[in-house]
């Protein structure tokens, strides 16, 4: 998938779809994406009623411009029912928990194909974010990431993955599998979503911001959280700063001048700049432009 077709995300906020107080305020939280949850935050006995709340919740939660995602359930019977009830024009895509293989993902994509056609939506309207959460899925991450053109991102569910591997969901334990998600997602041309660290202490926004910055250095594009307090810190940590953009512009401009003079490298701000450095600078500026366009206030 081309970078222009990928979503411009820094922050994804989980919202239980059956908690009206949270849904009503979701559009004011400043998150790039709202995840209406049908899985872990919904009691088993409430899942049927919860899925039918999605269409109205998606319309209201998306009023501020956020992309609306829905995290469905893993058991196939529940997943199919979730897709049938939740898929619609206001839902950008689905988070798919505990995807075990490319064939598993493609099976759910077939269900989505059928439902889109029934509703008269354009083919491909609904995007997918597979979640790697099992030991069986880990060695198949590259296949899962590239399994379908609907895929736009991938994440690793740390708690479930730690449970499946009988390990602790600590940052040092999860570092290796999370790095593999970055590599698999980038190889497939989609976004890696995740954090090298934990935002459990969401009131410490300085710490959350630093975790987001560190995660971005590792290659992650965005992070998710369950409390709205983390959203501004995620946006700042994953978003290019003004200083970074200014530096990137100097690099691009200086290299363009060097190329005209027949040189393949140039010194900028005391360091040597060549093609990889220039490409990173261009990518940063493109991301900054897309985020600016996304959050531009309509005149």
C-alpha positions, 0 to 999 in steps of 0.5 A: 500500500502506498504511504498516501493511502495509509492513515495519518495516525499518532494516537488511538483511543479505546472507548467501550461502545456501551459506556455512553458517557465515554462515547459522548465525549470521544469526538472531543479527545483529540485522538486521530482514531477512536477504537469502539471496543466490542471485545475486552471491555464488554461483558459476555452477556452484553456483547449482543446489545453492544454491537448494535450500538456501533452505528450511532456511536461511530457517527457521533465519535467521528464528528471531530474528524477521528477515524473510527475503528471497531475492535471485534471479538475473536470467536468466529461466531461473534466476529461474524455477528460483530461485522454484520452489525458494525460495518457501515459508512462511518466505520473506517475499519476493524481491529482483528484480535488474535489473528493466527494466520493469513488465511484467518485474516482472509476469511474475515475479509471475505465476510467484510466483502459480502457485508459491504456489497449488501450495504452498497459500500465501495469495495475496500471501504473497510480497512483492517488492523490485525493484532498479533496476540498468540505464540502461533501467530508470531512466526507468521507476522510477515504473512499476516501483515501482507495478507490482504490489501485492506490491511493498513496497520498491525499491532502486538497485544502485549498482555495477551501475547505475554499470557500466551507465552507465559511471560511477563508483559514487561517492556524488556520482555516485549521489546523483541516481539514488538520490534518484529512487528515494526519490521513485519509491518514496514516490510508489508507497507503498513503502519506498526502500532505500539509502544516500547513501554507502558502507559498504565501510569497515564497521569504521568504525561511526561513519561507517556510523551517520552515513551511515545518518542522512544517508540517512534525512534524504534519505528512505530507510527502511533500508540494506543491508550485507554484513557483520554489523558494520554492522547495529547502526549501520544500526539506530541511524542509521535508527531514531528516537532517544529524543530524536526520539520525545520531541520528536515527542510534545511536538509532537503533544500541543501541536498537539492542545491548539492545535486544541482552542483553535481554532488551526492552529499552535503554537510548540514548542521554539522553532519554529512547528509546523503540519500538515506538522510534526505529520504528520512527528511522527506518522509518526515515532512510528508507526514507533517503535511498529512497531519496538518491537513487532517487537523486543519480547521474548515473555513 
